[in-house]
Amino acid sequence: MDNIPGMIPVLLISLMCCWACTQDAGSGDHERNSGLRDQPLSLEIEQVTFGPAHHLFGYIGQSLTIPWSGSGRYIVALQTDFHDRLPASEDTADVVLIDTFNDYALEVLDETRGWNLQQGTMFYWNPEQPDTQFFFNERDPVNGGVFTVLYDIVTKKRIREYRYESYSIGNSGVAPQGGFFAAINYGRMARLRPVTGYAGALDPTDGVMAPDNDGIFLVDIETGEERLLVSFERLAVLLKANPHWELLNKRWTPAKTPSVETEQPDTSEAALYINHTLISRTNEHIYFFVRGRRDRSSIWLNVPCSIKTDGTELMVHTTSIGGHPEWGEGDLMIGAHDGQQVFYDLPGQTILSDQRLGDTSIFPKPEGDVSLSPDGKWFVNGYPSDDRLSITYVIMRLEDGAYVRSESFDRGPYTKGDLRTDPAPRWNRDSNAILVPGWTDEGTRQLFILRVGL
């Protein structure tokens, strides 16, 4: 298929339903839902931001990250005048509000120094005040300290800043049910994997491989009280005790059984950091990646872990479900394993072999960026083409396995590395629209909405 033309704001694609094999349709019952078979799915694609500035929302490092406000009227996003280099310490990005009720009129609300081109500034509407309040990260221009801002769109001002004298931490995922957010040291990330950190950010742990006073924090939204949920020191002990390792994509990762590798990693040689703190929909678990830099290899170690938000049940996972899994309902996760889109039981560390989503004809690259709709009834996978020049989205209705495939979106000039544009699909609150990135014919990165329906 041809790429989406950047200057055509609306494209309607009406496609007949495609059907997954019965055994691969997740929890759907084809006989029970046979009445849905004559209902074709449609997909409408609309460009909602325009140049000359670039616009982005961010990455998929959070569970149930919804760009839309509670009312569905506003979309929060970043605006920047460049996309050809990583942000420097002096670079700011505009925090903007897009009015979906007023022809996508754009209003600049604030600016931030705590951002990057891959993850944005970790936007999240406050689950307890989703109509009017959202979080974003910021960096102090004087001392470089990272902190989180709570902004109110009615008063048009910051109503709270979560700053800490001893820590340089910012939001890495708000609990879907509200009450708290996870926070990590983006200064440490800027040193160890710059694409995910904030340039110029303070890092009090510089030079320490596994500090005892840094790791994953939980911050109480109401009181602002922070607590260290798990330290790098504790994680280092856990990694050192893991008996089996294997090399996957040139990264050391835990294995269930001894591998064919003749050597094993000395995990103490790695400077540890955290990526992707995904909080479950129940607020009970956090699934995250402990990564370790060694010399020039920024992801020498790649270790999936989980912990309960009360600090118990810290564990290493020896079954890989890909680098960008998503939370399903309860204790289930959705990820990639052996080339298939699978469900993973987190406490049991088990792939549910009887519950899979489609097959390779539907999801040719299950390792793509995935997202489950808020109502749990729809699933989207965004994946790059073989030549990495474009992105395609597959949207599936879980009830019966019906799916629709989008036209391809141009990835622009940056198809890999630090400046690449990843799929990062994010649902709205009504579970019928998805915000995605794309490049236009004029050479700017913009935001598009996919609307799926009957």
C-alpha positions in Angstrom: 0.0 0.0 0.0 1.0 3.6 -0.5 2.0 5.7 2.4 -0.5 8.1 3.9 -0.2 11.5 2.0 0.8 14.1 4.6 -1.4 16.9 3.3 -4.7 14.9 3.0 -6.4 15.4 6.4 -9.0 12.7 6.2 -8.9 9.3 4.6 -11.7 6.8 5.0 -10.9 3.1 4.4 -13.8 0.7 4.4 -12.5 -2.8 4.6 -14.4 -6.1 5.1 -13.7 -8.0 8.3 -10.8 -10.3 8.2 -11.0 -13.4 10.5 -8.4 -15.0 12.7 -8.4 -18.7 13.0 -10.7 -19.9 15.7 -7.9 -21.1 17.9 -6.1 -17.8 17.6 -8.9 -15.4 18.3 -8.0 -14.8 22.0 -11.0 -15.3 24.3 -13.6 -14.8 21.5 -16.1 -17.6 20.7 -16.8 -17.6 17.0 -20.0 -19.6 17.1 -21.4 -17.5 19.9 -20.5 -14.3 18.1 -21.3 -15.5 14.5 -23.8 -12.7 14.2 -21.0 -10.2 14.1 -19.5 -11.7 10.9 -21.5 -9.6 8.5 -20.4 -6.3 10.2 -17.5 -4.8 8.3 -14.9 -2.8 10.2 -14.1 0.7 8.9 -11.0 2.8 9.6 -10.9 6.6 9.3 -7.5 8.3 9.4 -7.3 12.0 10.2 -4.3 14.3 10.5 -4.7 16.6 13.6 -1.5 18.6 13.8 0.4 20.4 11.1 3.7 22.1 10.4 6.0 23.8 10.3 6.6 22.7 13.9 6.8 19.0 14.9 4.3 17.5 17.2 4.5 14.3 19.4 2.8 12.7 22.3 5.4 10.3 23.6 6.2 6.6 24.0 4.4 3.6 25.2 6.3 3.2 28.5 3.1 3.4 30.6 0.0 1.2 30.8 -3.3 2.9 30.0 -1.6 6.1 28.8 -4.5 8.1 27.3 -3.7 11.3 25.4 -7.3 12.6 25.6 -8.7 14.4 28.6 -11.6 12.9 30.6 -14.2 14.6 28.5 -12.5 13.6 25.3 -12.2 17.2 24.2 -8.5 17.8 24.6 -5.4 16.0 23.5 -2.1 17.0 25.2 1.1 17.0 23.2 4.6 18.4 22.7 5.6 20.9 20.1 9.2 21.4 18.9 10.9 23.1 16.1 13.5 20.4 15.4 13.7 16.6 15.0 17.1 16.2 13.5 19.1 15.8 16.7 18.7 14.8 20.3 17.6 17.7 22.6 20.4 19.6 24.3 20.3 21.0 27.8 19.2 24.4 26.6 16.4 23.1 24.4 12.8 23.4 25.5 9.6 22.0 24.0 6.1 23.5 24.2 3.4 21.8 26.1 0.3 22.2 23.9 -3.4 21.4 24.1 -5.3 20.3 21.0 -9.0 21.1 21.0 -10.8 18.3 19.2 -14.2 20.2 19.5 -12.7 23.3 17.7 -11.1 22.1 14.5 -8.0 20.9 16.4 -7.1 24.4 17.4 -3.7 24.3 19.2 -2.9 26.3 22.4 0.5 26.6 24.0 0.2 26.2 27.8 3.7 25.8 29.1 7.2 24.6 28.2 9.5 21.8 29.5 13.2 21.1 29.7 12.5 17.5 30.8 11.8 15.7 27.5 13.2 13.6 24.7 12.0 12.7 21.2 11.3 9.0 22.0 9.3 9.2 25.2 8.2 12.8 25.1 7.8 14.2 28.7 5.7 11.2 30.0 2.3 12.9 29.7 -0.5 11.4 31.8 -3.9 12.9 32.7 -4.5 12.7 36.4 -6.9 9.7 36.9 -8.6 11.5 39.8 -9.1 14.8 37.8 -8.9 13.6 34.1 -11.0 16.5 32.8 -8.6 19.2 33.9 -5.3 18.0 35.2 -2.3 16.3 33.6 1.3 15.4 34.6 4.5 16.2 32.7 8.2 16.1 33.6 10.4 19.1 33.9 14.1 19.9 34.6 15.4 22.8 36.7 17.5 25.1 34.5 19.8 26.0 37.4 20.7 22.8 39.2 19.4 20.3 36.6 17.1 18.5 39.0 14.3 16.5 37.4 10.8 16.8 38.9 7.1 16.3 37.9 4.6 19.0 37.2 0.8 18.7 37.8 -0.9 21.2 35.5 -4.5 22.5 35.5 -6.0 23.6 32.2 -8.8 25.7 33.9 -6.5 27.9 35.9 -3.8 27.6 33.2 -1.0 27.1 35.6 1.1 24.6 37.4 -0.7 23.6 40.6 2.0 21.4 42.0 5.6 20.5 41.5 7.0 17.2 42.9 10.5 18.2 43.8 12.9 16.4 46.2 16.1 17.7 47.7 17.8 14.3 47.7 16.5 12.9 44.4 16.4 13.9 40.7 13.3 11.9 39.7 10.4 12.3 37.3 7.2 10.4 36.5 7.7 7.1 34.6 4.1 5.9 34.8 0.9 7.0 36.7 -1.1 4.3 38.4 -4.3 3.7 36.2 -6.6 3.8 39.2 -4.9 6.9 40.6 -3.2 7.6 43.9 0.5 7.5 43.0 3.0 7.4 40.1 6.3 5.6 39.6 9.4 7.8 39.3 12.9 7.2 38.1 16.2 9.1 37.7 16.2 10.6 34.2 19.7 12.0 34.8 21.1 8.5 35.2 19.3 7.6 32.0 20.9 10.5 30.2 24.3 9.1 31.1 23.7 5.5 30.4 21.1 5.6 27.6 20.8 9.2 26.4 17.8 8.6 24.1 15.6 8.0 27.1 17.1 10.6 29.4 17.0 14.4 29.7 20.0 16.3 28.6 21.6 18.3 31.4 19.7 16.5 34.1 21.3 16.2 37.6 22.4 12.7 38.5 23.5 12.3 42.1 24.4 8.6 41.4 27.1 9.4 38.9 29.9 6.8 39.1 27.9 4.2 41.2 27.1 1.0 39.4 24.1 0.0 41.6 23.3 2.7 44.2 21.3 1.9 47.3 19.5 5.2 47.2 18.1 5.1 43.6 15.8 2.8 41.6 12.1 2.9 41.3 10.3 5.3 43.5 6.5 5.6 44.2 5.1 9.1 44.8 1.8 9.8 46.5 -0.1 12.2 44.3 -2.0 13.9 47.2 0.8 14.2 49.8 3.8 14.2 47.6 5.5 11.7 49.8 8.1 9.6 48.0 9.4 6.1 48.9 12.0 3.9 47.3 10.2 0.8 46.2 13.2 -1.1 45.0 16.9 0.0 44.9 19.5 -0.8 42.3 21.5 -2.4 45.1 18.7 -4.9 45.7 18.3 -5.5 42.0 22.0 -6.1 41.6 21.8 -8.9 44.3 18.8 -10.4 42.5 20.6 -10.4 39.1 23.8 -11.9 40.6 21.8 -14.8 42.0 20.1 -15.6 38.7 21.6 -18.9 37.6 21.1 -19.0 33.8 21.7 -16.4 31.1 21.6 -16.3 27.3 22.5 -13.8 24.6 19.4 -12.5 22.8 20.1 -9.8 20.2 23.5 -9.3 21.7 22.0 -8.6 25.1 22.4 -10.8 28.1 19.0 -11.8 29.4 17.8 -14.4 32.0 17.1 -18.0 30.8 15.0 -20.8 32.2 17.8 -23.4 31.7 21.5 -23.4 31.0 22.2 -22.0 27.5 24.8 -23.0 24.9 26.8 -20.0 25.8 30.3 -20.9 27.1 30.5 -17.8 29.2 28.1 -16.0 31.5 27.9 -12.3 32.3 29.4 -10.8 35.4 26.5 -8.6 36.2 28.5 -6.5 38.6 30.3 -5.0 35.6 27.1 -3.3 34.4 25.9 0.2 35.5 22.2 -0.4 36.1 19.2 1.7 35.1 15.4 1.3 34.6 13.2 1.4 31.5 9.5 1.1 31.1 7.8 0.9 34.5 4.4 -0.5 33.5 1.8 -0.4 36.3 -1.0 -2.9 36.0 -4.6 -1.8 35.5 -5.3 -2.9 39.1 -2.4 -0.8 40.5 -1.0 -4.0 42.0 2.0 -4.8 39.9 4.9 -3.0 38.1 6.6 -4.8 35.2 9.9 -3.2 34.3 13.2 -3.7 32.6 16.5 -3.6 34.5 19.1 -2.7 31.9 22.8 -2.4 32.3 25.4 -0.5 30.4 28.9 -1.9 30.0 31.5 0.2 28.1 29.9 1.3 24.9 27.0 -1.2 25.0 24.1 0.7 26.5 21.9 -2.5 26.8 24.5 -5.1 27.7 22.0 -6.5 30.2 18.3 -6.7 29.5 16.3 -8.2 32.4 12.5 -8.2 32.7 11.4 -7.9 36.3 8.2 -7.3 38.3 7.3 -6.3 41.8 4.1 -5.6 43.7 3.5 -2.0 44.5 3.7 -2.9 48.2 7.3 -3.9 47.7 6.8 -7.7 47.8 7.2 -10.4 45.2 10.2 -9.0 43.4 11.1 -11.4 40.7 13.2 -11.9 37.5 11.3 -13.2 34.5 13.0 -15.9 32.5 10.5 -16.0 29.7 10.9 -13.1 27.2 7.6 -11.4 26.0 9.4 -8.7 24.1 10.7 -5.3 24.8 7.3 -3.5 24.7 4.6 -5.7 26.4 1.2 -4.3 27.6 -1.0 -5.1 30.6 -4.1 -7.0 30.0 -6.8 -7.6 32.6 -5.8 -8.7 36.1 -2.4 -10.4 36.3 -2.2 -11.0 32.5 0.2 -9.3 30.1 0.2 -9.2 26.3 3.5 -9.6 24.5 5.5 -11.4 21.9 6.9 -15.0 22.2 8.2 -17.3 19.4 6.8 -15.0 16.7 3.3 -14.9 18.1 1.2 -12.4 20.0 0.6 -14.1 23.4 -0.9 -13.7 26.8 1.4 -14.1 29.8 0.4 -15.0 33.3 2.7 -12.8 35.4 2.6 -14.5 38.8 3.0 -18.0 37.2 5.5 -16.8 34.6 3.7 -18.8 32.0 2.6 -18.3 28.4 -1.0 -19.2 28.0 -0.8 -21.5 25.0 -4.6 -21.6 24.6 -5.0 -17.8 24.4 -3.2 -16.2 21.4 -4.0 -13.2 19.3 -4.2 -14.1 15.6 -1.2 -15.5 13.7 1.6 -14.2 11.6 -0.7 -13.4 8.8 -2.5 -10.9 11.0 0.3 -9.8 13.3 3.5 -10.3 11.2 5.6 -8.6 13.8 4.2 -9.2 17.3 7.3 -7.5 18.7 5.8 -4.2 17.5 4.3 -1.5 19.8 1.0 -2.8 21.2 -1.9 -1.4 23.2 -5.1 -2.7 24.7 -8.1 -0.4 24.7 -9.4 0.9 28.0 -12.5 -1.3 27.8 -10.4 -4.3 27.1 -12.3 -5.1 23.8 -9.8 -3.9 21.2 -6.1 -4.5 20.6 -3.7 -2.7 18.3 -0.2 -3.6 17.0 1.9 -1.1 15.2 4.9 -2.5 13.3 7.5 -1.2 10.8 7.9 -2.5 7.3 10.8 -4.8 6.4 12.7 -1.8 5.0 11.8 0.2 8.1 10.5 3.1 6.0 6.9 2.9 7.1 4.6 1.8 9.9 1.3 -0.2 9.7 -1.3 -0.7 12.3 -3.5 -3.8 12.8 -6.6 -3.3 15.0 -8.4 -6.4 16.3 -11.8 -6.7 18.0 -11.1 -9.4 20.6 -14.8 -10.5 20.9 -14.6 -12.3 17.5 -11.2 -11.8 16.1 -12.2 -9.4 13.4 -9.4 -7.0 12.4 -8.6 -4.2 10.0 -5.2 -3.1 8.7 -4.3 0.5 8.1 -2.5 2.1 5.2 1.2 2.6 5.9 2.5 5.7 7.6 5.8 7.3 6.6 8.5 7.1 9.3 10.4 10.1 7.8 14.2 10.2 7.5 14.9 8.5 10.8 14.1 4.8 10.7 16.4 3.5 13.4 18.6 4.7 16.1 18.0 7.6 18.5 15.9 9.7 16.2 13.5 7.0 14.9 9.8 7.4 15.0 8.2 4.4 16.7 4.5 3.3 16.3 3.4 4.1 19.9 -0.4 3.7 19.4 -2.5 5.1 22.2 -6.3 4.7 22.7 -8.9 7.3 23.6 -11.3 6.8 26.6 -14.2 5.5 24.4 -12.0 2.8 22.9 -12.8 3.7 19.4 -9.8 6.0 18.3 -6.0 5.8 18.5 -3.4 8.5 18.4 -0.4 7.7 16.3 2.6 9.5 14.8 3.6 10.0 11.2 5.7 12.1 8.8 4.1 14.4 6.3 5.1 15.3 2.7 6.4 18.6 4.0 8.9 16.7 6.1 7.5 17.2 9.6 6.5 14.7 12.3 2.8 15.1 13.2 -0.1 13.3 15.0 -2.9 11.4 13.4 -6.1 9.8 14.7 -7.3 6.3 13.6 -11.0 5.8 14.2 -12.3 2.3 14.1 -15.9 1.4 13.7 -18.6 -0.7 12.1 
